[in-house]
Amino acid sequence: MKNDEARLWYRRYGPMGPDAPEPVFAEKGVGAWLVTDDGKRLLDFANGGSLPLGYTLGAKTGDSPPERAARGTVPVFASYSAPGAAGVTWRSEVELMHKLAELVPGGMNRRVLVCESGREALARAIELARNETHRSNVSYLSNSCDDKPAIGKDVAAVVAHPLDGRIKHARQACDAAGALLIDDEAGIGPGATGRMLAVELAEEFLPQRHRDTKGRASGSVSEGGVRPDIYVLGRGWAAGFPFGACVTRSSTLRWKCATAGNPIGCAYALETVRLLETGLLEQGRKLAAYLEKRFGALSSPKLEPELWGVGLVRTLVLRKGRDVAEGLVQKCRELGLLLHVLSADTIAIRPPLVANEKDIDFAAEVVGKVLAGFDKKA
């Protein structure tokens, strides 16, 4: 990416629009000094509050924190926290803006805001919705029990989980009330559902019997496309490193101020996307099919387990089990398998994309043994 191209992309996809003040496009940082992409040196006296140790912790060699962290010469935290600074944009951040605009369905006419976490991204999405609608209330679809939720004229936005089967109805309700629909994907990494974005599945037919990630019934899933106004992404996109992002449906949605993105997180996100596009996404789809085959065959007369969800975002529902999920997970842990309790009768199953069929076999065998142990107690 050339310097002129970076500036063009920032004006096109930057969170504040083309008329916003142009940030410093940094190439590297050394101590208290920045070096811009055109070779100019700037003494940074603007970000001491957030970067008290500067850009390289005062290293005499002038090398970057990630390089020194890899050698074990500085704490690992420095490798991904030091470079982020207000008013400074790094190459990886601009490249990621372009890539996310490309990945989100519906064309590339949009805005991208990069930040430090999925939680921060959701807060910035809500902030944008309030500024755009001049309303303050926010509704969460997960708090509603209605199959076709209705919202009032005082609601700025509806926050929906992408795998909630009512998201199409939420889209319609937002359109009727003049509110924005926020797709909260912060808890789902890219590719976990077999698609880059989980909400893409709202365009296809999913099983009628479907639950969200907490194992709760979410109603039928309708056919037809859903286009949220703001997509919220979390650290799963950066392989677990501090990262968050908002991507808007249209470039007319603009923030009043930007945030300091995490350039190391952006670099990890770019690499994650590259791996997904070069085979990892397809590998995850095959793994998901095998997981469904093995875990779908699990049985227990006493607990009646049933597998819900899609792709690698699965929930094991114990239809006759009450207050046993914690005990089941503990037994699995003793046998070498780590799972997560969602509720008294639901357990999350979330394998990574890099798992293989042998891993699925091991997990299914462990859960099968534990279920058999509960049956013997009957």
URDASUL-V496719 format. One line per field, one symbol per residue. phi: phi as a letter, one per 20 degrees, with the letter a starting at -180 (. if undefined). burial: 1 if it has 24 or more other ideal C-beta (glycine too) atoms within 12 Angstrom, else 0. Layout:
# URDASUL-V496719
phi: ???
burial: ???
This chain:
# URDASUL-V496719
phi: .egfffffffffdgfdnfefgfffeedaccmedddffdnfeceeddcffecfemeclmfffmeeggffffemecgfgffcdfffbfmcddgfffffgffffffffondebdcddbeafffffffffgfffffelcdfcddffeddffcfdcefeeebdecffeffeffffffffffemdeddeedfecffnfencfdfffffecedggebcffenefcnfdefofcdfecdddcfgfdlnfgabbdcefcffeceebedefdfffffffffffffffdpfffffffffffffffffefbagfdlfbedoblddcceeefdecmdgfffffffffeoceccfebfccceccfffefcffffgfffffffffffffffff
burial: 000001101111111110000011111111111111100001010010001001111010001111011000010001111111101111111111111111111100011111111101111111111101101001101101000010100011111111111111111011001011111111111111111111111100010001111111011011000111111111111110111111111110111001111111111111111011000110111011011101100101001011111111111111001001101110110000101111101111111110100011001101110110010000
